[in-house]
Amino acid sequence: MTGFLRRVLSPYRGLLILVILLQLGQSFLTMYLPTINSRVIDYGVANADAAYIMHQGILMLGIALIQFLLSTLAGIFGAKVALMTGRDLREQVYEKLIHFSRRMIGSMGAPTLITRATNDVQQVIQFITFLFTAIIAAPMMFIGGLVLALSQSVKLSVVLLVTIPLLLGVSVVFLKLILPYYREQQTKIDEMNTVLRDQISGIRVVKAFTKEQGEKERFERINGDLSRINTSIGKITGLMQPIFTLTMSFANISLIWLGGRMAGNGQVQIGQVIGFVTYISFILTATLMASMIFIMLPRAEVSVTRIEEILNSESEIQDREDAFLPEQFRGEICFEHVTYSYAPDNEQVEPVLKDISFCAQPGKTTAIIGSTGCGKTTLLDMIPRLADVTEGTVFVDGMDVRKLLRHELDQAIGMVPQKAFLFSGTLEDNLRDGKPDATQEELWEALSIAQAKEFVEKNERGLKMKISEGGINFSGGQRQRLAIARAIVRRPSIYLFDDSFSALDYRTDQELRRALKPVTQNAAVIIVAQRISTIKDADQILVMNQGRIEAVGTHEELMQSSRTYQEIVASQPTDKEVAS
């Protein structure tokens, strides 16, 4: 924890020193006020000296104003450091997440990653904010209060021998009670986020299968668990304050009783007793602040552990030290004996891809077809390095993709994923993801090629039309066409279409592919599809089965040589049947 705080706070060392100095100043002035108050009672009130009282009162007012100013500035600058630290942490977590591989994100889960980037960072900010208040004030108030209290009366200090150990003991008990609940709380928050994400994202499935009641019970179960944990935490923290208050009240009552008797015997003055009570309250408040730090610490440590798990993770896919940028990409793709496994160290897990070898040439279309789960999407992921091969090599223009700068490789690829995803914002923003400096003409041309221009023009806002998260305000076919347009805007050397025509009707599919030909005449095109009509005109078709390439050829050749391809064709309607 200490190393983590030192690392994240080091960029703001100057502000930290300023906060410390301000806290020192205001703590010193806070402790000096009771001394003046004691003098006013003993020498001003006791002697009926109005001039002395006025003089000391003005001094106290001035000190209080300065103390207020120092305290306010310390709070402002301390909060500024805490908030900037939180901003930096969120940026660091995001920077790590954006480079995680698909497998790493899948292993942790999107909901828990979101919780760590938001809720856990917020817990750290809250702890740092309180720490700035207590880290200087508590030691100053404790040591200064103790010294000044002893200077007033050593005998009265016997009360501290009981109250301070009592407060510390209570804090340790509460710490042991509350720590397990804080750890379980973060886990339950992750589970709740997972449930909510599933239910909101899959609301159509929930309704289609009338699962509302089942999903409601699932949510209520998690919500009930979280509520019970929060209630337990609330009970513990709720019990803390009364116990601390009772202890401090016991100390004050004991001091007043003992001090009154000593004052009556002439051993101390009334002002000294009042000053002593104030100093004791400083000592007990400092002990309470220290206790609160130790109570908040476990929750912050849990959050820090979860954040560091992300920050200390290294993406499986990194640019090598010898990575370079080619002068240009032509778009030739070759797989040489490529094997890929999600668990390469586990021999019991069968590889998804097995000894894959083929080449896709610029100006040619390569299609991939096969049964569900045979590795088609995984094969495409190897090209932009969404995953790296376990064995073998993927070449682009004769260069190992692992030796190319990832950012530049990405710029050469226009990929349309299996699930067309649009970001919330405007349509123009989404299209410019493909090419930030694209002109309006280029955007409209891409929409026209993707057969999306017509329905965009019908919307009064055109390119400025709003897109909801994930593009849920569009149909499946519209989302696919807009995702295809986004790839076309880039005019890449390599086009990767992962079952990107599945939601289109046969006519739109045909017109879109016809419009694509002039645009892709100098680029390599790889299409993954289940529909024969989408791939029958491809220059080569790869038939995949159980992670292997079973056959390669044109439509006509495969109709003669591949039984698997023949079965796929026979299971689908012919063009004449579709036309009828």
Contacts in CASP RR format, 6 or more apart in sequence:
PFRMAT RR
TARGET T0000
AUTHOR 0000-0000-0000
METHOD contacts of the structure
MODEL  1
MTGFLRRVLSPYRGLLILVILLQLGQSFLTMYLPTINSRVIDYGVANADA
AYIMHQGILMLGIALIQFLLSTLAGIFGAKVALMTGRDLREQVYEKLIHF
SRRMIGSMGAPTLITRATNDVQQVIQFITFLFTAIIAAPMMFIGGLVLAL
SQSVKLSVVLLVTIPLLLGVSVVFLKLILPYYREQQTKIDEMNTVLRDQI
SGIRVVKAFTKEQGEKERFERINGDLSRINTSIGKITGLMQPIFTLTMSF
ANISLIWLGGRMAGNGQVQIGQVIGFVTYISFILTATLMASMIFIMLPRA
EVSVTRIEEILNSESEIQDREDAFLPEQFRGEICFEHVTYSYAPDNEQVE
PVLKDISFCAQPGKTTAIIGSTGCGKTTLLDMIPRLADVTEGTVFVDGMD
VRKLLRHELDQAIGMVPQKAFLFSGTLEDNLRDGKPDATQEELWEALSIA
QAKEFVEKNERGLKMKISEGGINFSGGQRQRLAIARAIVRRPSIYLFDDS
FSALDYRTDQELRRALKPVTQNAAVIIVAQRISTIKDADQILVMNQGRIE
AVGTHEELMQSSRTYQEIVASQPTDKEVAS
1 297 0 8 1.000
1 300 0 8 1.000
1 301 0 8 1.000
1 304 0 8 1.000
4 304 0 8 1.000
4 308 0 8 1.000
5 128 0 8 1.000
8 85 0 8 1.000
8 86 0 8 1.000
8 88 0 8 1.000
8 89 0 8 1.000
9 16 0 8 1.000
9 81 0 8 1.000
9 85 0 8 1.000
9 128 0 8 1.000
11 88 0 8 1.000
12 81 0 8 1.000
12 84 0 8 1.000
12 85 0 8 1.000
15 77 0 8 1.000
15 78 0 8 1.000
15 80 0 8 1.000
15 81 0 8 1.000
16 81 0 8 1.000
18 77 0 8 1.000
19 74 0 8 1.000
19 75 0 8 1.000
19 77 0 8 1.000
19 78 0 8 1.000
19 81 0 8 1.000
19 132 0 8 1.000
19 136 0 8 1.000
20 136 0 8 1.000
22 70 0 8 1.000
22 71 0 8 1.000
22 73 0 8 1.000
22 74 0 8 1.000
22 75 0 8 1.000
22 77 0 8 1.000
23 70 0 8 1.000
23 74 0 8 1.000
23 132 0 8 1.000
23 133 0 8 1.000
23 135 0 8 1.000
23 136 0 8 1.000
23 137 0 8 1.000
23 140 0 8 1.000
24 136 0 8 1.000
24 140 0 8 1.000
25 67 0 8 1.000
25 70 0 8 1.000
26 67 0 8 1.000
26 70 0 8 1.000
26 71 0 8 1.000
26 74 0 8 1.000
26 137 0 8 1.000
27 136 0 8 1.000
27 137 0 8 1.000
27 140 0 8 1.000
27 141 0 8 1.000
28 140 0 8 1.000
29 63 0 8 1.000
29 64 0 8 1.000
29 66 0 8 1.000
29 67 0 8 1.000
29 70 0 8 1.000
30 67 0 8 1.000
30 141 0 8 1.000
30 282 0 8 1.000
31 140 0 8 1.000
31 141 0 8 1.000
31 144 0 8 1.000
31 145 0 8 1.000
31 148 0 8 1.000
31 279 0 8 1.000
31 282 0 8 1.000
32 63 0 8 1.000
33 60 0 8 1.000
33 63 0 8 1.000
33 64 0 8 1.000
33 67 0 8 1.000
34 148 0 8 1.000
34 274 0 8 1.000
34 275 0 8 1.000
34 278 0 8 1.000
34 279 0 8 1.000
35 148 0 8 1.000
35 275 0 8 1.000
36 56 0 8 1.000
36 57 0 8 1.000
36 59 0 8 1.000
36 60 0 8 1.000
36 63 0 8 1.000
37 60 0 8 1.000
37 271 0 8 1.000
37 274 0 8 1.000
37 275 0 8 1.000
37 278 0 8 1.000
38 152 0 8 1.000
38 269 0 8 1.000
38 271 0 8 1.000
38 272 0 8 1.000
38 274 0 8 1.000
38 275 0 8 1.000
39 56 0 8 1.000
40 52 0 8 1.000
40 53 0 8 1.000
40 56 0 8 1.000
40 57 0 8 1.000
40 60 0 8 1.000
41 269 0 8 1.000
41 270 0 8 1.000
41 271 0 8 1.000
41 274 0 8 1.000
42 269 0 8 1.000
42 270 0 8 1.000
42 271 0 8 1.000
42 272 0 8 1.000
43 49 0 8 1.000
43 52 0 8 1.000
44 52 0 8 1.000
44 53 0 8 1.000
44 56 0 8 1.000
45 53 0 8 1.000
46 269 0 8 1.000
46 270 0 8 1.000
74 132 0 8 1.000
74 133 0 8 1.000
75 132 0 8 1.000
75 133 0 8 1.000
78 129 0 8 1.000
78 132 0 8 1.000
79 129 0 8 1.000
81 128 0 8 1.000
81 132 0 8 1.000
82 125 0 8 1.000
82 128 0 8 1.000
82 129 0 8 1.000
82 132 0 8 1.000
83 125 0 8 1.000
85 124 0 8 1.000
85 125 0 8 1.000
85 128 0 8 1.000
86 121 0 8 1.000
86 124 0 8 1.000
86 125 0 8 1.000
89 121 0 8 1.000
89 124 0 8 1.000
89 307 0 8 1.000
90 117 0 8 1.000
90 118 0 8 1.000
90 121 0 8 1.000
92 311 0 8 1.000
93 116 0 8 1.000
93 117 0 8 1.000
93 121 0 8 1.000
93 307 0 8 1.000
93 310 0 8 1.000
93 311 0 8 1.000
94 117 0 8 1.000
96 310 0 8 1.000
96 311 0 8 1.000
96 313 0 8 1.000
96 315 0 8 1.000
97 105 0 8 1.000
97 113 0 8 1.000
97 117 0 8 1.000
97 310 0 8 1.000
99 315 0 8 1.000
99 317 0 8 1.000
100 313 0 8 1.000
100 315 0 8 1.000
101 315 0 8 1.000
101 316 0 8 1.000
101 317 0 8 1.000
101 386 0 8 1.000
101 387 0 8 1.000
102 381 0 8 1.000
102 386 0 8 1.000
102 387 0 8 1.000
103 316 0 8 1.000
103 342 0 8 1.000
103 387 0 8 1.000
104 313 0 8 1.000
104 315 0 8 1.000
104 316 0 8 1.000
105 113 0 8 1.000
109 194 0 8 1.000
110 197 0 8 1.000
111 190 0 8 1.000
111 193 0 8 1.000
111 194 0 8 1.000
111 196 0 8 1.000
111 197 0 8 1.000
112 190 0 8 1.000
112 193 0 8 1.000
112 194 0 8 1.000
112 306 0 8 1.000
113 310 0 8 1.000
114 193 0 8 1.000
115 186 0 8 1.000
115 189 0 8 1.000
115 190 0 8 1.000
115 193 0 8 1.000
116 303 0 8 1.000
116 306 0 8 1.000
116 307 0 8 1.000
116 309 0 8 1.000
116 310 0 8 1.000
117 310 0 8 1.000
119 186 0 8 1.000
119 189 0 8 1.000
119 303 0 8 1.000
120 186 0 8 1.000
120 303 0 8 1.000
120 304 0 8 1.000
120 306 0 8 1.000
120 307 0 8 1.000
121 303 0 8 1.000
121 307 0 8 1.000
123 299 0 8 1.000
123 300 0 8 1.000
123 302 0 8 1.000
123 303 0 8 1.000
124 300 0 8 1.000
124 303 0 8 1.000
124 304 0 8 1.000
124 307 0 8 1.000
126 296 0 8 1.000
126 300 0 8 1.000
127 296 0 8 1.000
127 297 0 8 1.000
127 299 0 8 1.000
127 300 0 8 1.000
130 292 0 8 1.000
130 293 0 8 1.000
130 296 0 8 1.000
131 293 0 8 1.000
133 289 0 8 1.000
134 289 0 8 1.000
134 290 0 8 1.000
134 292 0 8 1.000
134 293 0 8 1.000
135 293 0 8 1.000
137 286 0 8 1.000
137 289 0 8 1.000
138 286 0 8 1.000
138 287 0 8 1.000
138 289 0 8 1.000
138 290 0 8 1.000
138 293 0 8 1.000
139 286 0 8 1.000
140 286 0 8 1.000
141 282 0 8 1.000
141 283 0 8 1.000
141 285 0 8 1.000
141 286 0 8 1.000
141 289 0 8 1.000
142 282 0 8 1.000
142 283 0 8 1.000
142 286 0 8 1.000
142 287 0 8 1.000
142 290 0 8 1.000
144 279 0 8 1.000
144 282 0 8 1.000
145 279 0 8 1.000
145 280 0 8 1.000
145 282 0 8 1.000
145 283 0 8 1.000
145 286 0 8 1.000
146 160 0 8 1.000
146 279 0 8 1.000
146 283 0 8 1.000
148 279 0 8 1.000
149 156 0 8 1.000
149 157 0 8 1.000
149 160 0 8 1.000
149 276 0 8 1.000
149 279 0 8 1.000
149 280 0 8 1.000
149 283 0 8 1.000
150 157 0 8 1.000
152 268 0 8 1.000
152 272 0 8 1.000
152 275 0 8 1.000
152 276 0 8 1.000
152 279 0 8 1.000
153 259 0 8 1.000
153 262 0 8 1.000
153 267 0 8 1.000
153 268 0 8 1.000
153 272 0 8 1.000
153 273 0 8 1.000
153 276 0 8 1.000
155 258 0 8 1.000
155 262 0 8 1.000
155 267 0 8 1.000
156 255 0 8 1.000
156 258 0 8 1.000
156 259 0 8 1.000
156 262 0 8 1.000
156 268 0 8 1.000
156 273 0 8 1.000
156 276 0 8 1.000
159 251 0 8 1.000
159 254 0 8 1.000
159 255 0 8 1.000
159 258 0 8 1.000
159 280 0 8 1.000
160 251 0 8 1.000
160 280 0 8 1.000
160 283 0 8 1.000
162 251 0 8 1.000
163 247 0 8 1.000
163 248 0 8 1.000
163 250 0 8 1.000
163 251 0 8 1.000
163 284 0 8 1.000
164 283 0 8 1.000
164 284 0 8 1.000
164 287 0 8 1.000
166 247 0 8 1.000
167 244 0 8 1.000
167 247 0 8 1.000
167 284 0 8 1.000
167 287 0 8 1.000
167 288 0 8 1.000
167 291 0 8 1.000
168 287 0 8 1.000
168 291 0 8 1.000
170 240 0 8 1.000
170 243 0 8 1.000
170 244 0 8 1.000
170 247 0 8 1.000
170 291 0 8 1.000
171 290 0 8 1.000
171 291 0 8 1.000
171 294 0 8 1.000
171 295 0 8 1.000
172 294 0 8 1.000
174 236 0 8 1.000
174 239 0 8 1.000
174 240 0 8 1.000
174 291 0 8 1.000
174 295 0 8 1.000
175 294 0 8 1.000
175 295 0 8 1.000
175 298 0 8 1.000
177 236 0 8 1.000
178 233 0 8 1.000
178 236 0 8 1.000
178 237 0 8 1.000
178 295 0 8 1.000
178 298 0 8 1.000
179 298 0 8 1.000
181 229 0 8 1.000
181 232 0 8 1.000
181 233 0 8 1.000
181 236 0 8 1.000
182 233 0 8 1.000
182 298 0 8 1.000
182 299 0 8 1.000
182 302 0 8 1.000
183 298 0 8 1.000
183 302 0 8 1.000
184 229 0 8 1.000
185 226 0 8 1.000
185 229 0 8 1.000
185 230 0 8 1.000
185 233 0 8 1.000
185 299 0 8 1.000
186 302 0 8 1.000
186 303 0 8 1.000
186 306 0 8 1.000
188 222 0 8 1.000
188 225 0 8 1.000
188 226 0 8 1.000
188 229 0 8 1.000
189 226 0 8 1.000
191 222 0 8 1.000
191 225 0 8 1.000
192 219 0 8 1.000
192 222 0 8 1.000
192 223 0 8 1.000
192 226 0 8 1.000
195 215 0 8 1.000
195 218 0 8 1.000
195 219 0 8 1.000
195 222 0 8 1.000
196 219 0 8 1.000
199 206 0 8 1.000
199 215 0 8 1.000
199 219 0 8 1.000
205 211 0 8 1.000
206 212 0 8 1.000
206 215 0 8 1.000
237 295 0 8 1.000
240 295 0 8 1.000
244 288 0 8 1.000
244 291 0 8 1.000
247 284 0 8 1.000
248 281 0 8 1.000
248 284 0 8 1.000
248 285 0 8 1.000
248 288 0 8 1.000
251 280 0 8 1.000
251 284 0 8 1.000
252 277 0 8 1.000
252 280 0 8 1.000
252 281 0 8 1.000
255 273 0 8 1.000
255 276 0 8 1.000
255 277 0 8 1.000
255 280 0 8 1.000
256 273 0 8 1.000
256 277 0 8 1.000
259 268 0 8 1.000
259 273 0 8 1.000
259 276 0 8 1.000
260 273 0 8 1.000
262 268 0 8 1.000
262 273 0 8 1.000
263 269 0 8 1.000
263 270 0 8 1.000
263 273 0 8 1.000
268 276 0 8 1.000
316 388 0 8 1.000
317 385 0 8 1.000
317 386 0 8 1.000
317 387 0 8 1.000
317 388 0 8 1.000
317 406 0 8 1.000
319 405 0 8 1.000
319 406 0 8 1.000
320 402 0 8 1.000
320 403 0 8 1.000
322 403 0 8 1.000
323 403 0 8 1.000
323 404 0 8 1.000
323 405 0 8 1.000
323 406 0 8 1.000
324 403 0 8 1.000
324 404 0 8 1.000
324 405 0 8 1.000
325 404 0 8 1.000
325 405 0 8 1.000
325 408 0 8 1.000
326 397 0 8 1.000
326 399 0 8 1.000
326 404 0 8 1.000
326 408 0 8 1.000
328 493 0 8 1.000
329 396 0 8 1.000
329 397 0 8 1.000
329 412 0 8 1.000
329 493 0 8 1.000
329 494 0 8 1.000
330 362 0 8 1.000
330 397 0 8 1.000
330 493 0 8 1.000
331 362 0 8 1.000
331 396 0 8 1.000
331 397 0 8 1.000
331 412 0 8 1.000
331 493 0 8 1.000
331 494 0 8 1.000
331 523 0 8 1.000
331 524 0 8 1.000
332 359 0 8 1.000
332 360 0 8 1.000
332 361 0 8 1.000
332 362 0 8 1.000
332 395 0 8 1.000
332 396 0 8 1.000
332 397 0 8 1.000
332 398 0 8 1.000
332 524 0 8 1.000
333 359 0 8 1.000
333 360 0 8 1.000
333 383 0 8 1.000
333 394 0 8 1.000
333 395 0 8 1.000
333 396 0 8 1.000
333 494 0 8 1.000
333 524 0 8 1.000
333 526 0 8 1.000
334 358 0 8 1.000
334 359 0 8 1.000
334 360 0 8 1.000
334 394 0 8 1.000
334 395 0 8 1.000
334 398 0 8 1.000
335 356 0 8 1.000
335 357 0 8 1.000
335 358 0 8 1.000
335 359 0 8 1.000
335 379 0 8 1.000
335 382 0 8 1.000
335 393 0 8 1.000
335 394 0 8 1.000
335 395 0 8 1.000
336 357 0 8 1.000
336 392 0 8 1.000
336 393 0 8 1.000
336 394 0 8 1.000
336 395 0 8 1.000
337 355 0 8 1.000
337 356 0 8 1.000
337 357 0 8 1.000
337 391 0 8 1.000
337 392 0 8 1.000
337 393 0 8 1.000
338 353 0 8 1.000
338 355 0 8 1.000
338 356 0 8 1.000
338 357 0 8 1.000
338 379 0 8 1.000
338 382 0 8 1.000
338 389 0 8 1.000
338 391 0 8 1.000
338 392 0 8 1.000
338 393 0 8 1.000
338 394 0 8 1.000
339 351 0 8 1.000
339 353 0 8 1.000
339 354 0 8 1.000
339 355 0 8 1.000
339 356 0 8 1.000
339 389 0 8 1.000
339 390 0 8 1.000
339 391 0 8 1.000
339 392 0 8 1.000
340 351 0 8 1.000
340 352 0 8 1.000
340 353 0 8 1.000
340 378 0 8 1.000
340 382 0 8 1.000
340 387 0 8 1.000
340 389 0 8 1.000
340 390 0 8 1.000
340 391 0 8 1.000
341 349 0 8 1.000
341 350 0 8 1.000
341 351 0 8 1.000
341 352 0 8 1.000
341 390 0 8 1.000
342 349 0 8 1.000
342 352 0 8 1.000
343 349 0 8 1.000
344 390 0 8 1.000
351 390 0 8 1.000
351 547 0 8 1.000
352 375 0 8 1.000
352 378 0 8 1.000
352 547 0 8 1.000
353 375 0 8 1.000
353 378 0 8 1.000
353 379 0 8 1.000
353 382 0 8 1.000
353 547 0 8 1.000
354 546 0 8 1.000
354 547 0 8 1.000
354 548 0 8 1.000
355 548 0 8 1.000
356 379 0 8 1.000
356 547 0 8 1.000
356 548 0 8 1.000
356 549 0 8 1.000
357 549 0 8 1.000
358 366 0 8 1.000
358 540 0 8 1.000
358 542 0 8 1.000
358 549 0 8 1.000
358 552 0 8 1.000
360 366 0 8 1.000
360 524 0 8 1.000
360 525 0 8 1.000
360 526 0 8 1.000
360 540 0 8 1.000
361 524 0 8 1.000
361 539 0 8 1.000
362 493 0 8 1.000
362 522 0 8 1.000
362 523 0 8 1.000
362 524 0 8 1.000
363 520 0 8 1.000
363 521 0 8 1.000
363 522 0 8 1.000
363 523 0 8 1.000
363 524 0 8 1.000
363 525 0 8 1.000
364 524 0 8 1.000
364 525 0 8 1.000
364 539 0 8 1.000
364 540 0 8 1.000
365 520 0 8 1.000
365 525 0 8 1.000
365 526 0 8 1.000
365 527 0 8 1.000
365 537 0 8 1.000
365 538 0 8 1.000
365 539 0 8 1.000
365 540 0 8 1.000
366 524 0 8 1.000
366 525 0 8 1.000
366 526 0 8 1.000
366 527 0 8 1.000
366 538 0 8 1.000
366 539 0 8 1.000
366 540 0 8 1.000
366 541 0 8 1.000
366 542 0 8 1.000
367 526 0 8 1.000
367 527 0 8 1.000
367 528 0 8 1.000
367 529 0 8 1.000
367 534 0 8 1.000
367 535 0 8 1.000
367 538 0 8 1.000
367 540 0 8 1.000
367 541 0 8 1.000
367 542 0 8 1.000
368 376 0 8 1.000
368 379 0 8 1.000
368 380 0 8 1.000
368 526 0 8 1.000
368 527 0 8 1.000
368 528 0 8 1.000
368 529 0 8 1.000
368 541 0 8 1.000
368 542 0 8 1.000
368 544 0 8 1.000
369 376 0 8 1.000
369 528 0 8 1.000
369 529 0 8 1.000
369 530 0 8 1.000
369 532 0 8 1.000
369 535 0 8 1.000
369 541 0 8 1.000
369 542 0 8 1.000
369 543 0 8 1.000
369 544 0 8 1.000
369 565 0 8 1.000
369 568 0 8 1.000
370 376 0 8 1.000
370 530 0 8 1.000
370 543 0 8 1.000
370 544 0 8 1.000
370 545 0 8 1.000
370 564 0 8 1.000
370 568 0 8 1.000
371 544 0 8 1.000
371 545 0 8 1.000
374 544 0 8 1.000
374 545 0 8 1.000
374 546 0 8 1.000
374 547 0 8 1.000
375 544 0 8 1.000
375 547 0 8 1.000
376 498 0 8 1.000
376 499 0 8 1.000
376 528 0 8 1.000
376 544 0 8 1.000
377 418 0 8 1.000
377 498 0 8 1.000
377 499 0 8 1.000
377 528 0 8 1.000
378 387 0 8 1.000
379 528 0 8 1.000
379 544 0 8 1.000
380 415 0 8 1.000
380 496 0 8 1.000
380 498 0 8 1.000
380 526 0 8 1.000
380 528 0 8 1.000
381 387 0 8 1.000
382 388 0 8 1.000
382 389 0 8 1.000
382 394 0 8 1.000
382 401 0 8 1.000
383 394 0 8 1.000
383 396 0 8 1.000
383 401 0 8 1.000
383 413 0 8 1.000
383 494 0 8 1.000
383 496 0 8 1.000
383 526 0 8 1.000
384 409 0 8 1.000
384 410 0 8 1.000
384 413 0 8 1.000
384 415 0 8 1.000
384 496 0 8 1.000
385 401 0 8 1.000
385 402 0 8 1.000
385 406 0 8 1.000
385 409 0 8 1.000
388 402 0 8 1.000
393 400 0 8 1.000
394 400 0 8 1.000
394 401 0 8 1.000
395 401 0 8 1.000
396 404 0 8 1.000
396 409 0 8 1.000
396 412 0 8 1.000
396 494 0 8 1.000
401 409 0 8 1.000
411 490 0 8 1.000
411 492 0 8 1.000
412 492 0 8 1.000
412 493 0 8 1.000
412 494 0 8 1.000
413 492 0 8 1.000
413 493 0 8 1.000
413 494 0 8 1.000
413 495 0 8 1.000
413 496 0 8 1.000
414 434 0 8 1.000
414 487 0 8 1.000
414 490 0 8 1.000
414 492 0 8 1.000
414 494 0 8 1.000
414 495 0 8 1.000
414 496 0 8 1.000
415 487 0 8 1.000
415 495 0 8 1.000
415 496 0 8 1.000
415 498 0 8 1.000
416 480 0 8 1.000
416 483 0 8 1.000
416 484 0 8 1.000
416 486 0 8 1.000
416 487 0 8 1.000
416 496 0 8 1.000
416 497 0 8 1.000
416 498 0 8 1.000
416 500 0 8 1.000
417 483 0 8 1.000
417 498 0 8 1.000
417 500 0 8 1.000
418 498 0 8 1.000
418 499 0 8 1.000
418 500 0 8 1.000
418 528 0 8 1.000
420 476 0 8 1.000
420 477 0 8 1.000
420 479 0 8 1.000
420 480 0 8 1.000
420 482 0 8 1.000
420 483 0 8 1.000
420 500 0 8 1.000
420 503 0 8 1.000
421 470 0 8 1.000
421 471 0 8 1.000
421 479 0 8 1.000
421 483 0 8 1.000
422 430 0 8 1.000
422 467 0 8 1.000
422 470 0 8 1.000
422 471 0 8 1.000
422 474 0 8 1.000
422 479 0 8 1.000
422 482 0 8 1.000
422 483 0 8 1.000
423 429 0 8 1.000
423 430 0 8 1.000
423 433 0 8 1.000
423 467 0 8 1.000
423 469 0 8 1.000
423 470 0 8 1.000
424 467 0 8 1.000
424 468 0 8 1.000
424 469 0 8 1.000
424 470 0 8 1.000
424 471 0 8 1.000
425 466 0 8 1.000
425 467 0 8 1.000
426 463 0 8 1.000
426 464 0 8 1.000
426 465 0 8 1.000
426 466 0 8 1.000
426 467 0 8 1.000
427 456 0 8 1.000
427 462 0 8 1.000
427 463 0 8 1.000
427 464 0 8 1.000
427 465 0 8 1.000
427 467 0 8 1.000
427 482 0 8 1.000
428 443 0 8 1.000
428 463 0 8 1.000
428 464 0 8 1.000
429 467 0 8 1.000
430 467 0 8 1.000
430 482 0 8 1.000
430 486 0 8 1.000
431 438 0 8 1.000
431 443 0 8 1.000
431 446 0 8 1.000
431 447 0 8 1.000
431 463 0 8 1.000
431 482 0 8 1.000
431 485 0 8 1.000
431 486 0 8 1.000
431 489 0 8 1.000
432 438 0 8 1.000
432 443 0 8 1.000
432 489 0 8 1.000
433 486 0 8 1.000
434 486 0 8 1.000
434 487 0 8 1.000
434 489 0 8 1.000
434 490 0 8 1.000
435 442 0 8 1.000
435 489 0 8 1.000
435 490 0 8 1.000
435 491 0 8 1.000
438 446 0 8 1.000
438 489 0 8 1.000
440 463 0 8 1.000
442 489 0 8 1.000
443 463 0 8 1.000
443 485 0 8 1.000
443 489 0 8 1.000
444 453 0 8 1.000
444 463 0 8 1.000
446 485 0 8 1.000
446 486 0 8 1.000
446 488 0 8 1.000
446 489 0 8 1.000
447 453 0 8 1.000
447 456 0 8 1.000
447 482 0 8 1.000
447 485 0 8 1.000
448 515 0 8 1.000
449 485 0 8 1.000
449 488 0 8 1.000
449 512 0 8 1.000
449 515 0 8 1.000
449 516 0 8 1.000
449 519 0 8 1.000
450 481 0 8 1.000
450 482 0 8 1.000
450 484 0 8 1.000
450 485 0 8 1.000
450 488 0 8 1.000
450 512 0 8 1.000
450 515 0 8 1.000
451 481 0 8 1.000
451 504 0 8 1.000
451 508 0 8 1.000
451 511 0 8 1.000
451 512 0 8 1.000
451 515 0 8 1.000
452 478 0 8 1.000
452 481 0 8 1.000
452 482 0 8 1.000
452 484 0 8 1.000
452 485 0 8 1.000
455 478 0 8 1.000
456 462 0 8 1.000
456 463 0 8 1.000
456 465 0 8 1.000
459 465 0 8 1.000
466 473 0 8 1.000
467 473 0 8 1.000
467 474 0 8 1.000
470 479 0 8 1.000
471 479 0 8 1.000
474 482 0 8 1.000
475 503 0 8 1.000
476 503 0 8 1.000
477 503 0 8 1.000
477 504 0 8 1.000
479 503 0 8 1.000
480 500 0 8 1.000
480 501 0 8 1.000
480 502 0 8 1.000
480 503 0 8 1.000
480 504 0 8 1.000
481 504 0 8 1.000
481 508 0 8 1.000
481 512 0 8 1.000
483 500 0 8 1.000
484 497 0 8 1.000
484 500 0 8 1.000
484 512 0 8 1.000
487 495 0 8 1.000
488 516 0 8 1.000
488 519 0 8 1.000
491 519 0 8 1.000
492 523 0 8 1.000
493 522 0 8 1.000
493 523 0 8 1.000
493 524 0 8 1.000
494 523 0 8 1.000
494 524 0 8 1.000
494 525 0 8 1.000
494 526 0 8 1.000
495 520 0 8 1.000
495 523 0 8 1.000
495 524 0 8 1.000
495 525 0 8 1.000
495 526 0 8 1.000
496 526 0 8 1.000
497 525 0 8 1.000
497 526 0 8 1.000
497 527 0 8 1.000
497 528 0 8 1.000
497 529 0 8 1.000
498 528 0 8 1.000
499 528 0 8 1.000
499 529 0 8 1.000
499 530 0 8 1.000
500 527 0 8 1.000
501 509 0 8 1.000
501 512 0 8 1.000
501 513 0 8 1.000
501 527 0 8 1.000
501 529 0 8 1.000
501 531 0 8 1.000
501 534 0 8 1.000
502 529 0 8 1.000
502 530 0 8 1.000
502 531 0 8 1.000
504 512 0 8 1.000
506 533 0 8 1.000
506 578 0 8 1.000
509 531 0 8 1.000
509 533 0 8 1.000
509 534 0 8 1.000
510 533 0 8 1.000
513 534 0 8 1.000
513 537 0 8 1.000
516 525 0 8 1.000
527 534 0 8 1.000
527 535 0 8 1.000
527 538 0 8 1.000
529 535 0 8 1.000
531 572 0 8 1.000
532 555 0 8 1.000
532 568 0 8 1.000
532 569 0 8 1.000
532 572 0 8 1.000
533 572 0 8 1.000
533 575 0 8 1.000
533 578 0 8 1.000
535 541 0 8 1.000
535 555 0 8 1.000
536 555 0 8 1.000
537 555 0 8 1.000
538 554 0 8 1.000
538 555 0 8 1.000
539 554 0 8 1.000
540 552 0 8 1.000
540 553 0 8 1.000
540 554 0 8 1.000
541 552 0 8 1.000
541 553 0 8 1.000
541 554 0 8 1.000
541 555 0 8 1.000
541 558 0 8 1.000
541 565 0 8 1.000
542 549 0 8 1.000
542 551 0 8 1.000
542 552 0 8 1.000
543 549 0 8 1.000
543 550 0 8 1.000
543 551 0 8 1.000
543 552 0 8 1.000
543 558 0 8 1.000
543 562 0 8 1.000
543 564 0 8 1.000
543 565 0 8 1.000
543 568 0 8 1.000
544 550 0 8 1.000
545 564 0 8 1.000
550 562 0 8 1.000
550 564 0 8 1.000
551 558 0 8 1.000
551 561 0 8 1.000
551 562 0 8 1.000
551 564 0 8 1.000
551 565 0 8 1.000
553 561 0 8 1.000
558 565 0 8 1.000
558 566 0 8 1.000
559 565 0 8 1.000
559 566 0 8 1.000
559 569 0 8 1.000
END
